[in-house]
Amino acid sequence: MQEEKFSMNPNQLVRFLKKDVREFTREDIISFIKGNGIKMLNFNYVAGDGRLKTLSFTIRDEKQVRKLLDWGERVDGSSLFSYVDSANSDLYVIPRFKTAFLNPFSPIPTLNLLCSYFDGKGNELDIAPEYIVKKAAQKLKEKTGISLHMLGELEYYVIFKVKDEELFPARSQKNYHESKPFVKFDNMNDEILYTLTSIGAKVKYAHSEVGAISLEDGTRYEQYEIELDLEPLEDMADHLVITKWVMRNIAAKYGVEITFTPKISVGQAGTGLHVHLAAIKDGRNLFLTDTGELTETAERIIGGLIKLAPSITAFGNTNPASYLRLVPHQEAPTNVCWGYKNRSVLIRVPLGWKNIPTLSSRINNGVSDVSSPDERQTVELRSSDGSANVYLLLAGIAVAAKYGLTHEESLKLAKDTYVSVNIFKKENKKFQENMEQLPESCFESAEKLREQSSIYQEDGVFSRRILEGIENELKSFEDKNINEEMKKDRQKAEKYIKNFLHCG
């Protein structure tokens, strides 16, 4: 029975060790190394820029491997974090066994492990992204008994050149869920999905998105989206970072570039990182009542997201291109409000499956007509984008959820900001008059973070040191009037956007 449980798992370590990743031990890692001819180890960790970093080791003997797994290695913290003083910059990186995966890109058999940072006193580093998201999850659970599960919708553009006249050209702004031959990189996308699944990420699906841009020099931009499936908060943070790393490596193999920049061209669809969340307690999702209505728990969490939405942009929208995306009529939110199945709002409650029959039974034989489960119901935050440091973003969302669940004003906030119409239509302009707006620049985002910083510091989730560092980085762009400036000169805007082509 145990054999059957793991026999179809795509993760090679799970199949070999016949146990869940959360049960991996040092001896398990050593057993896999010995049994699979592993010749190298890579330590990976996320720096202040949100990107995956690598430290590589060739395996000499078992003693060396044990030492690395137990004691990790030293790194220069001042080169990884702008908030670390070079006069006292040594940090330890210690591997987390549950994150081990077989490197899909190395020709030499290589095992990668994500690491946590520790300071010279042996304490987990308070500004480390993985520590902050871990602390946010812990404090939410302690205060409310709820664990957040999340998924990310990661949008991106593939950049490529067309030498001759293009066959089956894509249509600008109309490429949503298009198929070959009108999209050109379906095969690459399939390889990305397969690779992600093989290393333990839970992939939900992928598809082409609306964006399709053609330039006179033969450059083409083709937009896609990969959506991961619901996982615990900390796992989702790890897998979003690994997803970007996998995507970039596979794109390099195909000789094309991938960009997560929030805005690729003025007037064209931007790229977001929409985040869905579910509230789990005792194995149940608490978002729906028996009659399919949103629970008070769901409305409280929505209220918390409404409260902190302006400052969450400091983690989820981290460069000036972010605020060229957050403009009306581009399926990107600008007003702090929420609604059901409404893509013009900041927080959307997607269509669910509660209290409807098994739809497959309507059109297929041999399918039982049973009630649908409600564990898939989520709430979606639509503001963040690919520039985000995903650990800090997800931690900030968890802080907002905790605020909503523990402060009475959250229910009123949810009630006061609900809308049922497309707020971008002229006839609905009145709905916007009393709504709070999302920041329009990195500078304004930094100001919102400073105003609400005490909430993020509660229970020691975010340190003042990292919040001040984020504020300073955002203000360093000096983009207070970014949208007005770029409206005046489109060519200047296009050139400016290229500075952020490989953000996040």
N, C-alpha and C positions, 0 to 999 in steps of 0.2 A: 504493500500500500504506500509506504514511504517512497519507494522507487518510482511509482506512478505519479506521485505528487510533483516530483521535480523533473521527470523525464522530458517534458515538453517545454520547460523553462528556457527561454532564449539565452539567458546569462550563463556563460560557460562555467563560471565559478559555482553557481548554484547547482548546475547539473553534476559537476564533478564532486562537490562536497556534500550534496544531498541535504542541504539545510538552507534556511532563510538567511538573507544577508545580515539581518540583525543578530544572528547567532554566531557570526564569524569570529574566530579567535586567532591569536597569533599562530598557533599550531596548524590551524586550517590554511592560513596564508602560506606557511612554509610547505605544507603538504601539496598545495596546488603548484607552487614553484617547482618542487621536486618532480611532481607527476606530469608536468607539462613542458619541461625543458625551458623554463623561463631564464633568460640570460641577463635581463636588465630590470631595474625598478625605476619608476618615475614618481616623484612626489609632486603633487599639484596643489596649489593654494590660490585663493583669490586676493588680489591686492586692492589698494584704495581705488584704483580705476575700474574695478569690477571685473577685470579679465583674469583668466586662468593663467597662472605662472607654472614653470616646470623646473625641477631639479632632478638630474639624471644620475644613476649609479649603475655600474656594471657589477654583476654578482661574482664575487670571488669564492666565497664559501658560506656555509651555514652560520658560522659564528658572526660574520659580517651582517647577514640578513637579520638575525635575531637582534643584533645591536641597533640596526636601523629601525626595526619595527618597535622596539622598546623605547629608544631614546631619541629617535629622529635625527635632525641635523640643525646646525645654525644657519641663519640667513641675515642679511642686512635689512633691518626694518625700515631704515630711513630711505632706502631706494624703492620700497614697496608702499610706504604710507607717508604722505606729506606731513602727517601729524606726529611723526617719530623724530626725535632729535638725533642728529648724526653723532653727537658726543656720547650717546648711550643707546645704540641702535640694534645691538644683537638680540635676535629673537630665536626661539626654537620652533621648528615645524614638526608636528607629531602626527603620523598617519592614523586615519580612522578606518579600521578594518572593513566595516560594512560598505565602504565606498569603492572597494577594489574592483577593477575591471581590466580585461585583457585589451591592450592597446590595439585598435583596429588599423592603425596606419604605419606602425613600425615594421620593417622587414625582419628585424630581430625580435624574437619572442619577448615581449615586455609587459610587465604588470604595472598599472597606474593606481595610485591611492590618493584620495583627497586628504588634506591635512588641516589640523587646527594649529593656531599660534599660541605660544606661551611666552611670558616675559622671563627675565633673568631670575625672578624669585619663584618661578614655577607656577605662576597664576595664569589662567587663560587671559589673553590680551583683550582688554575691554573695548578696543576700537576695531577688532577683527570682525569682518562681515559675518563669518559663520558663528561666532560667539554671540553677536547681537541677535541674530535670528533665533538661535537656541534659547537665549534668555527671554526673548519676547514670547516664544511658545510656552516656556516653563511658567512664566508669570500669568499668562492668560489661563492656563490650566489650573494653577493654584487658586486664582481669584474667582473663577467661574465654573471650573470642572469641565470646560469645553476645550476641545482640540480643533484647531482650524486645519482643514484640508484645502489645498489650493491646486489650481491648474493655470498654466499660462498659454495664451494665444500669441505666438511670436510671428509677427509679419516681417517680411524682408523682400528686397529686390535682388534679382540676379542681373549682373551687368555683363553684356557681351557685345561683340562686334559682328556686323553682317557685311560680308565682302561684296556679294552680288545682290541683285534684287531679291528681296525676301519673299519666300513662298508662304502662303497662308498667314499674312500679317495679322497681328493682334489688334484689337480695337481699343483705343484709349478710353479708360474709365469704364470699360465694359468686359473685363476679362475674368469676372467672378466665376469660379468653378469651370472655367473653360477646359477643353480637352485637346490633346494632340490632334492635328498638327498646328493648331492655332496657338498653343504654348510649346516652347522649345526645350524645356528642362524638366519635364515630367520624370524622365529616367534618373536624373540626378537626385530629384526629390525622393524617389522610391529608394535609392541607395542610402540617402540620409535617414529615412525612416527605419530601414532594415538595420543599419549600423547602430542607431540609437537604441533600438529594442534589444540588440545583441549585448549591449553593455549595461542593461538594467533600467533604462529610462522607460517610463510607461507612456507610450505614444498613443494618442487617441485617433488622430487622422491628419491629413494634409490636403491642400487644394490650392489652385491658383486664385489670386485675389484680383481686385478690380484694376489695379494699376498696370498700364502698358504704355511706355514712353519711347518714342522714336526721335532720334536727333539726326540732323542733316549729314553728319560725318559717319553715319552707319552704326553709331552706338545705340543699343537697345537696353531698356530696363523692363524686366518682367517680374511682376510681384506674386509672391506666394505667402502661404501661412502654414505653420506647423502648430498643432495644438496638442499639448500633453494632457494626460488624464489626471484625475484627482489623486493627490498623494498628501501625506502629512507635510506641514509647512517646511520643515528643514529639508526633507527629501526633494521637494519641488525646487527649493533654492539651488541645491546641488545640481539637479538635472537640467535646469534652465541654463546654468553656466556651461555644463558639459555639452548641451545641445548647440550652443553657439560655437563652441570649439570644434565639434564634429562637423557642423555645417561649413565652417571656413576651411577645414582641411579637405573635405570632399570637393568643395568649389575649386580649390587650388589644383586638385588632381584633374579636374575638367578644364582647367585653363581659363576660368572665369572668376569674377569677384562677386561676393555677397556683401550687401550693406544693410545694416539695421538703423541707419540714420533716420531720424524722425520725419524729415522732409527731404525729398530728393529733387523736387522741382516745383516752383510756384504754380498753383492751379491744378496740380496733380495730387492723387491720393498719397497721403503720408503713411508711415508705418508705425503701428502701435504695438504695445505689449499689454493686451487686456488680461486682467487677472480675475479669475472666478474663485469664490470661496464657499465652503460649506462648513457648518458648525456640527461637529461630531461629539456625541456624549454616549457612553455605554454602547458604542457601535452603531448608533442611530444618527441620521441627519435630522437636526431639529428645525429645519426651515419651513415645513408645511404642517398644517393641521390635518386631521382626518378628512376634512371636507375640501382640502386642496388650497386653503388660504394661507397666506404668510403668517407665521407665528409671531408672537411678541419678541421672541429671541431674534428672528430675522429682522424685524423692524428696528430693534435696538441696535443691531450691528450696522444696519443702513444708516441710522442716525449718527453712529460713531464715525462712519466713513464720511458723512456729510460734514461733520464737525471738523475733521482733520484734512479733508480733501485739498484745501489750498496749500498746506504745508507738506503733504505727501508728495507733491510735485518736486520737492527738493531731493527726493530719493529716486523718483520715477521719471523725471524730465530734466536732465542734468546738463543740457547745453542749449545755446540759442536756437538751434534748429528745431528743438522741441516746441518752441513757442511760435514757430512758423507753421507748425502742424495744428496747434490748438486754435483754430479759427473756424467760424461758422461755415456750414454747408459742405464740409468735407468728411462727414461721418466721424468727426472728432469733437469731443465735448468742450464747451466753453462755460456753461452755466452749472452751478452746483445744485443738481436736482436728480430725481430718480423716477423710474416708472416701469411698468410691465411691458416687455417685448418692444421697448422703445429705444431705437438707436440714435436718437437725438439728445439723449440725456447722459449724464455722467455715470450713473449707476443704473444698470439694467437688470431686471429680473427676467431671465430667459424663459421661453416656453418649456414646460415640463411634461411629465407623463402621468401625473397623479389623476386617479379616478377616470381613466379611459381604458377601454378594453385593449387586449393585445391586438394591435392594428394588423399585424401579419395574418391573423386569423380571418380577416376580411377578404384577403386575396390569395391565400395559400391553403392547401390541404394539410392535415396532420399537425396543426398548431392549436394548442389549447387556448381558450378565451379566458384569461385570468387578469385580475387587476394589476396595473403597473406599479412597480415600486417607486418610492419617492427619494431614494438615496442620491439620485443624479441632480436634484434641484440645487442650483447655485445662485449666487448674487455676483454680478460682474462689474468690476471697476474698470472704466474705459479710458482713463486719462493717461496712463503711463506708456512709455515707449522703449525702444531698443537701446537708448542711452542709459537706462537705469542700471544701478548697482542692484542686482535682483535680491541679494541678501538684505540690504537696507530697505528696499521697497517692501518686501514681504514682511519684514519686521515692523515697518511703519504701519502696514495694514493691520497686523495683529494688535498693535498698540491701539489703533482706532477701534477695532472690534472690542477690545477690553474696555475702552472708554465708554462705548455704547452700552455695553452690558452692565456697567457699574455706575452710570450716571442717569438720573431720571430725565434730564432734558433731552435725551436721545430720542425718546418716543415723540416728543413735540417737534423736534427737528425733522424727523421722518414724515410726520403728518404735514408740516408746513412746506415741505419741498417736493411733494409728490405732484407729478404732472402726467396727463394722459394724452397729450397732443404732441405733434412735431413742433418744437419750440422755435425752429428756424424759419417757419413759414410766416409771411408778413402778417397774416390775420391773427397769428398767435403771439405777436410781439409783446402784448400786455403781460404775458406770463414771465417775461424776462425782466421786467422793470424792477421787481423787488427781490430778484435772485442774486446771490453772491456769485461773482465771476471767478474763474480760475485765474491764477497769475498770468500776465502777458509777457513775462521776461524772466530770465534767471535772477536778475536783481530783485524783482518783486517776490519770486519764490523764496529767496533767502530771507526777505523781510517777514514773510508769513511763517517760515520755520522759526525765526527768532521769537515772534509773538507767541507761538504755541510750544516752544521748546520745553517748558516745564512738564507738559504732559508726556513727552517722549522720555524724559529723565526719571519719571516715576518708576520705582522698583529697580532702578539702576539698569534699565534696558539700554538706553543710549547715554553715553557719557557726555558731559558738557564739552569735553575736548573734541570729540568727533563732530558734534553739532556745529561748533564754532568753525571747525575746519571746512565743513560742507558750505556753511554760509560764506566764508571767505572765497572758496573756489567759485561759487556761483556768482558772486559780485565781481570777481576778477574779469569776467567776460565784458563788463561795462555795456550791457545790452538793454538799458532801461527803455529805450524807444525802438526796439528792434523791428517790430511789425510796421511802424510808420516809415522807418528808413528804407526797408526793403520793398515796400509798395511803390516807392518813387522810382526805383531802378531795378528792373527785373534781372538784367545781366549781372549786376552787382550781387543780387540775392543768390543767383545760381552759383556764382564763384564762391561766395561766402559759405554756402551749404557744403561745398566740397571739403572744407576744413574738418567736417565732422563725419566723413564717409565711413570711417572705421571706429566709430564710438562704441562703447560698451563691450 
